[in-house]
Amino acid sequence: MEINALKVKNLRSGQHWTQQHLADACGISLRTVQRVERYGNASNETLMSLAAVFNVDKKILVLDTEPVEVIKQGSAFNQKQLLIAATAAGAVIGASLMYLMMLIEI
């Protein structure tokens, strides 16, 4: 489960606790606390322990992972125009490279 690593670290620091102190209070390993604070990965059991120790609702610690709605907007180019533009750009690059090669050989 993804949780807010910075929030956990700030709550721990606010209590002036070391990572080891938090691990002992939660009944988890030091490595688990380090992983939570660095990567934001935690099992549901770890999340519940952290919420209990900090006396906060576990929703406060969970990252908001609601899906983001993607809105398609009208594109300036359709596929045909994009293909033409890419072909033209390729031709210009190719011609430029050939011209440079001719200059180098002279």
HELIX and SHEET records of a PDB file:
HELIX    1   1 ALA A    5  GLY A   14  1                                  10    
HELIX    2   2 GLN A   19  CYS A   26  1                                   8    
HELIX    3   3 LEU A   30  TYR A   39  1                                  10    
HELIX    4   4 ASN A   44  PHE A   54  1                                  11    
HELIX    5   5 LYS A   58  LEU A   61  1                                   4    
HELIX    6   6 GLN A   79  GLU A  105  1                                  27    
END                                                                             
